[in-house]
């Protein structure tokens, strides 16, 4: 928390108005818009690096799906998008507006409760031992990941600012990729540990009680900083609702990945979800930065005065935000082709890289990102007109929606491939 306070002072000193925003690139005459190529150059390397991090997370997911804990307690799959999305939400919000890791313990516990509840509804019963393992695993994973990723993101933000790079373009993809890999690895290891000692029925209670007992202490420390105190008051609703949305995607994963023809989904789910979440987080963060520079919450700038922008305004106009949306859409297909090729080289997954699969996968990724960018435009406009900071509200919702759309479209793609294969027309 001390490091977080230091970074807050370094990042936001001299700009205490307009939501403690970091400064944009400026010229002698004011705001200096970034060109298509500047945006692409700054986004490309972090995007590729983060994508490769997601590929690593997918490989880990492909391996651990065969572990005993994932087979015996399939509700762990429900935790995957919820916890991975939680870390993406907290750390990408941190990247845009340095937040706090206090929420991780509470929301991690709620994610476990949601997983137990959804699993109980589908199974018709709740296993107390399994529920204890889920709760202890979720809370422990969320806490450790919040601590480690928080420190990493402070370093990334300070380093990007010293290098003269827009943190909106760099920090969010790195945050998400590290969050995916670290959180998934932690969840697999921690859940296996608690599952191994499942006969010690009191262990999950002690662990959960310990972390929950620490919450008041973290709140007291975090409340010393005014911006963090504000996030503690206003940041709960979007993160909790986002966790709920991600849990629905986790339920889809739980019900599909266990099927013989769908187990290949495990390696691709972190990739498609992570890429979609990264790109839409960049766009939402950039739009919020633009609004903070040109206006005040509650009043849109003249160029963004449209109440409900259509898809053409989002992707085809001369506006700087439309320009960045085109850059991000352009990165989807070549990026995913590289990631698919990397997975193929690493011999990950249980699905052959046939032309049919690649086409279905790429269409699913394009639809996901296109929908997310358009929803981001609508949501950022809507939040700003109501005096709410999009950094605190839009990114959790959008990344959670990315998890849901990515998992849903991926499951639909596998279903279509299965239909094509059964008809005898597949490659």
C-alpha positions in Angstrom: 0.0 0.0 0.0 2.9 2.4 0.7 4.2 1.8 -2.9 0.7 2.5 -4.2 0.5 5.8 -2.3 3.9 6.7 -3.7 2.8 6.0 -7.2 -0.3 8.0 -6.7 1.7 11.0 -5.8 4.1 10.5 -8.7 1.4 9.9 -11.3 -1.2 12.4 -10.2 0.8 15.3 -8.7 -0.2 18.6 -10.2 -3.4 17.3 -11.7 -5.7 16.9 -8.8 -8.8 18.0 -10.7 -10.8 15.9 -13.2 -10.6 12.6 -11.3 -6.8 12.6 -10.6 -6.1 11.8 -14.2 -2.6 11.3 -15.7 -1.7 14.0 -18.3 -2.2 13.4 -22.0 0.4 14.2 -24.6 0.4 18.0 -25.1 1.9 20.5 -27.4 2.4 24.2 -27.0 -1.1 24.7 -28.2 -2.8 22.1 -25.9 -3.9 18.6 -26.7 -1.9 16.7 -29.4 -3.9 13.9 -30.9 -2.1 10.7 -31.7 -2.0 9.5 -35.3 -3.1 6.0 -36.4 0.6 4.9 -36.6 1.6 6.3 -33.3 -1.3 4.5 -31.6 -0.5 1.3 -33.5 3.2 1.5 -32.6 2.6 2.1 -28.9 -0.1 -0.6 -28.7 1.5 -3.3 -30.9 4.4 -4.5 -28.7 2.5 -4.6 -25.4 -0.4 -6.3 -27.3 1.8 -9.0 -28.7 3.6 -9.5 -25.4 0.4 -9.7 -23.5 -1.0 -12.1 -26.1 1.9 -14.4 -25.6 1.3 -14.2 -21.9 -2.3 -15.3 -22.5 -1.0 -18.1 -24.7 1.1 -19.2 -21.7 -2.0 -19.0 -19.6 -3.9 -21.1 -22.1 -1.2 -23.8 -22.1 -1.4 -23.8 -18.3 -5.2 -24.1 -18.5 -4.9 -26.9 -21.0 -2.6 -28.8 -18.6 -4.4 -28.2 -15.3 -7.9 -29.2 -16.7 -6.7 -32.8 -16.3 -5.7 -32.3 -12.7 -7.7 -34.2 -10.1 -9.1 -31.1 -8.4 -10.5 -29.8 -11.8 -12.1 -33.2 -12.4 -13.5 -33.7 -8.9 -14.6 -30.1 -8.4 -15.6 -28.8 -11.8 -16.9 -25.6 -10.3 -13.2 -24.5 -10.3 -13.8 -23.8 -14.0 -16.5 -21.3 -13.0 -13.9 -19.5 -10.9 -11.5 -19.2 -13.8 -13.1 -16.3 -15.7 -14.4 -14.7 -12.5 -10.9 -14.6 -10.8 -8.9 -14.0 -14.0 -11.5 -11.3 -14.9 -11.3 -9.9 -11.3 -7.6 -9.4 -11.5 -7.9 -7.9 -15.0 -10.6 -5.5 -13.7 -8.7 -4.5 -10.6 -5.3 -4.2 -12.2 -6.5 -2.5 -15.4 -8.4 0.0 -13.3 -5.2 0.4 -11.3 -3.4 1.1 -14.6 -5.8 3.8 -15.5 -6.4 5.2 -12.1 -4.3 3.6 -9.4 -6.8 1.7 -7.2 -6.4 -0.7 -4.3 -6.2 -4.4 -3.7 -8.7 -4.3 -0.8 -11.5 -5.4 -3.0 -9.7 -8.6 -4.1 -10.4 -10.5 -0.9 -14.1 -9.6 -0.7 -14.8 -10.2 -4.4 -12.7 -13.3 -4.4 -14.9 -14.7 -1.6 -18.1 -13.7 -3.5 -16.8 -15.3 -6.6 -16.5 -18.6 -4.7 -20.0 -18.2 -3.3 -21.2 -17.6 -6.9 -19.4 -20.7 -8.1 -20.8 -22.8 -5.4 -24.3 -21.5 -6.0 -24.2 -22.0 -9.8 -22.7 -25.4 -9.4 -25.4 -26.3 -6.8 -28.1 -25.2 -9.2 -26.9 -27.3 -12.0 -26.0 -30.3 -9.9 -29.0 -30.1 -7.5 -26.8 -30.3 -4.4 -23.9 -28.6 -2.7 -20.9 -30.5 -1.4 -19.7 -28.8 1.8 -16.1 -30.0 1.4 -16.0 -28.8 -2.2 -17.5 -25.5 -1.2 -14.8 -25.0 1.4 -12.0 -25.8 -1.1 -13.5 -23.3 -3.5 -13.8 -20.5 -1.0 -10.3 -21.0 0.4 -8.8 -21.3 -3.0 -10.6 -18.2 -4.4 -9.8 -15.9 -1.5 -6.1 -17.0 -1.3 -5.6 -16.6 -5.0 -7.3 -13.2 -5.1 -5.2 -11.9 -2.2 -1.8 -13.1 -3.4 -2.5 -12.1 -7.0 -3.6 -8.6 -5.9 -0.4 -8.1 -3.9 2.0 -9.2 -6.6 0.3 -7.6 -9.5 -0.3 -4.4 -7.7 3.5 -4.0 -7.2 4.2 -4.9 -10.8 1.6 -2.4 -12.2 3.1 0.5 -10.1 6.4 -0.2 -11.8 4.9 -0.4 -15.3 3.0 2.9 -14.9 6.0 4.8 -13.5 8.3 3.3 -16.1 6.0 4.1 -19.1 5.6 7.7 -17.9 9.4 8.1 -17.6 9.8 6.6 -21.1 7.3 9.1 -22.5 4.8 6.4 -23.5 1.0 6.8 -22.9 0.2 4.5 -20.0 -3.3 3.9 -21.5 -1.7 2.1 -24.4 0.9 0.1 -22.5 -0.2 -0.6 -18.9 -3.6 -2.2 -19.5 -2.4 -5.0 -21.9 0.5 -5.9 -19.6 -1.8 -5.8 -16.6 -4.2 -8.2 -18.1 -1.7 -10.7 -19.5 0.2 -10.9 -16.2 -3.1 -11.2 -14.4 -4.2 -14.1 -16.5 -1.0 -16.1 -16.2 -0.3 -15.5 -12.6 -3.9 -15.8 -11.4 -4.5 -19.0 -13.3 -1.3 -20.6 -12.1 -2.1 -19.6 -8.5 -5.6 -20.9 -8.7 -4.5 -24.2 -10.0 -1.7 -24.6 -7.4 -3.7 -23.3 -4.4 -6.8 -25.3 -5.2 -4.8 -28.5 -5.6 -3.2 -27.8 -2.2 -6.5 -27.4 -0.5 -8.0 -30.4 -2.3 -5.1 -32.5 -1.1 -5.8 -31.5 2.5 -9.6 -31.6 2.1 -9.9 -34.0 5.0 -8.8 -31.1 7.3 -12.3 -29.6 7.2 -11.3 -26.7 9.4 -8.5 -25.5 7.1 -10.7 -23.5 4.6 -12.5 -21.9 7.5 -9.2 -20.7 9.1 -7.8 -19.5 5.8 -11.0 -17.6 4.8 -11.4 -16.2 8.3 -7.8 -15.0 8.3 -8.0 -13.0 5.1 -11.4 -11.6 5.9 -10.2 -10.6 9.3 -7.4 -8.5 7.6 -10.0 -6.4 5.6 -10.5 -3.7 8.2 -6.8 -3.2 8.5 -6.4 -2.8 4.8 -9.3 -0.4 4.7 -7.8 1.8 7.4 -4.4 1.9 5.6 -6.0 2.5 2.2 -8.3 5.2 3.4 -5.4 7.5 4.2 -5.2 8.4 0.5 -8.2 10.5 -0.8 -8.3 8.9 -4.3 -8.2 5.4 -2.9 -10.8 6.3 -0.3 -13.1 7.4 -3.1 -12.5 4.1 -5.0 -13.3 2.1 -1.9 -16.7 3.9 -1.7 -17.6 3.8 -5.4 -15.7 0.9 -6.8 -17.7 -2.1 -5.4 -20.7 -2.2 -7.6 -19.0 -2.5 -11.0 -16.4 -5.1 -9.8 -19.0 -7.3 -8.1 -21.4 -7.1 -11.1 -18.6 -7.8 -13.4 -17.7 -10.8 -11.4 -21.2 -12.1 -11.7 -21.1 -11.7 -15.5 -17.8 -13.5 -15.7 -19.2 -16.3 -13.6 -21.8 -16.9 -16.3 -19.0 -17.3 -18.8 -17.4 -19.6 -16.3 -20.5 -21.7 -16.1 -20.5 -22.0 -19.9 -16.8 -23.2 -19.7 -17.7 -25.6 -16.9 -20.5 -27.2 -18.9 -18.5 -27.4 -22.2 -14.9 -28.1 -21.4 -15.7 -31.4 -19.7 -17.2 -32.8 -23.0 -14.8 -34.9 -25.1 -15.2 -32.7 -28.2 -14.9 -29.5 -26.3 -11.8 -30.0 -24.1 -9.8 -28.1 -26.6 -11.6 -24.9 -25.5 -9.4 -24.8 -22.4 -6.3 -23.6 -24.2 -8.1 -20.9 -26.3 -10.4 -19.5 -23.6 -7.8 -17.3 -21.9 -6.5 -16.1 -25.2 -9.8 -15.0 -26.8 -11.1 -13.6 -23.5 -7.8 -11.8 -22.7 -7.4 -10.2 -26.1 -10.9 -8.9 -26.2 -10.6 -7.6 -22.6 -7.2 -5.9 -23.4 -8.4 -4.1 -26.5 -11.6 -2.8 -25.1 -9.9 -1.7 -21.9 -7.4 0.3 -24.0 -10.3 1.9 -25.9 -12.3 2.7 -22.7 -9.3 4.1 -21.0 -8.4 6.3 -24.0 -11.9 7.6 -24.3 -12.0 8.4 -20.6 -8.7 10.2 -20.8 -10.0 12.2 -23.8 -13.1 13.2 -21.8 -11.2 14.2 -18.7 -9.0 16.4 -20.8 -11.8 18.2 -22.9 -14.7 18.3 -20.5 -16.0 17.7 -17.0 -18.2 14.8 -15.8 -21.8 15.4 -16.9 -21.1 17.3 -20.1 -19.9 15.8 -23.3 -17.5 17.7 -25.6 -19.1 19.2 -28.7 -17.6 16.5 -31.0 -19.1 13.7 -28.8 -22.5 15.3 -28.2 -24.4 12.5 -29.9 -26.6 10.8 -27.4 -26.4 7.3 -28.9 -23.5 6.9 -31.4 -24.1 4.3 -34.1 -21.5 1.8 -35.3 -20.4 4.1 -38.1 -19.6 6.8 -35.6 -17.6 4.3 -33.5 -15.5 2.9 -36.3 -15.7 5.1 -39.4 -15.6 8.8 -38.3 -12.6 11.1 -38.2 -12.7 11.3 -34.4 -9.6 10.3 -32.5 -11.5 7.6 -30.6 -12.8 6.2 -33.8 -9.3 6.1 -35.1 -8.1 4.2 -32.1 -11.0 1.7 -32.5 -9.9 1.1 -36.1 -6.4 0.4 -34.9 -7.6 -2.1 -32.3 -9.9 -3.9 -34.8 -7.0 -4.1 -37.2 -4.9 -5.9 -34.6 -7.4 -8.7 -34.0 -6.8 -11.0 -36.9 -3.0 -10.9 -37.3 -2.6 -11.0 -33.5 -4.8 -14.1 -33.1 -3.1 -15.8 -36.1 0.2 -15.4 -34.3 -1.2 -16.7 -31.1 -2.8 -19.7 -32.8 0.5 -20.4 -34.5 2.3 -20.2 -31.2 -0.1 -22.6 -29.6 0.4 -25.0 -32.5 4.2 -24.8 -32.1 3.9 -25.5 -28.4 1.6 -28.4 -29.2 -1.1 -27.1 -26.9 -4.8 -28.0 -27.0 -6.7 -31.0 -28.3 -8.0 -29.3 -31.5 -6.4 -29.6 -34.9 -5.6 -26.2 -36.5 -7.8 -26.9 -39.6 -8.9 -24.0 -41.9 -12.4 -24.5 -40.7 -11.4 -24.1 -37.1 -9.2 -21.0 -37.8 -12.0 -19.3 -39.8 -14.6 -19.9 -37.1 -12.2 -18.8 -34.4 -11.2 -15.6 -36.1 -14.8 -14.7 -36.9 -15.7 -15.3 -33.2 -12.8 -13.0 -32.1 -13.8 -10.3 -34.6 -17.4 -10.4 -33.5 -16.4 -10.2 -29.8 -14.0 -7.2 -30.2 -16.4 -5.4 -32.6 -19.3 -5.7 -30.1 -17.1 -4.8 -27.2 -15.8 -1.6 -28.8 -19.3 -0.5 -29.8 -20.6 -1.2 -26.3 -17.6 0.7 -24.9 -18.5 3.8 -26.9 -22.1 3.6 -25.7 -21.2 2.9 -22.1 -18.5 5.6 -21.8 -20.9 8.2 -23.2 -23.7 7.1 -20.8 -21.5 7.1 -17.7 -19.9 10.4 -18.5 -23.3 12.1 -19.1 -24.3 10.9 -15.6 -21.2 12.3 -13.9 -19.5 9.0 -13.4 -15.8 8.3 -14.1 -15.7 5.6 -16.9 -12.3 4.4 -15.6 -14.0 3.1 -12.4 -17.2 1.7 -14.0 -16.7 0.8 -17.7 -13.6 -1.3 -17.6 -14.9 -4.0 -15.2 -18.2 -4.3 -17.1 -16.5 -4.4 -20.5 -13.9 -7.0 -19.6 -16.5 -9.2 -17.9 -18.7 -8.9 -21.0 -15.6 -9.8 -23.0 -15.3 -13.0 -20.9 -18.9 -13.9 -21.5 -18.8 -13.2 -25.2 -15.5 -14.8 -25.8 -16.5 -18.0 -24.0 -19.9 -18.1 -25.6 -18.6 -17.5 -29.1 -15.8 -20.0 -28.6 -18.3 -22.6 -27.5 -20.5 -21.8 -30.5 -17.5 -22.1 -32.8 -16.7 -25.6 -31.4 -20.3 -26.5 -31.9 -20.2 -25.4 -35.5 -17.0 -27.3 -36.1 -18.5 -30.4 -34.6 -21.6 -30.0 -36.9 -19.3 -29.6 -40.0 -17.2 -32.6 -39.0 -20.3 -34.8 -38.4 -21.6 -33.8 -41.8 -18.4 -35.0 -43.4 -17.6 -31.7 -45.1 -14.8 -30.6 -42.6 -11.2 -30.2 -43.6 
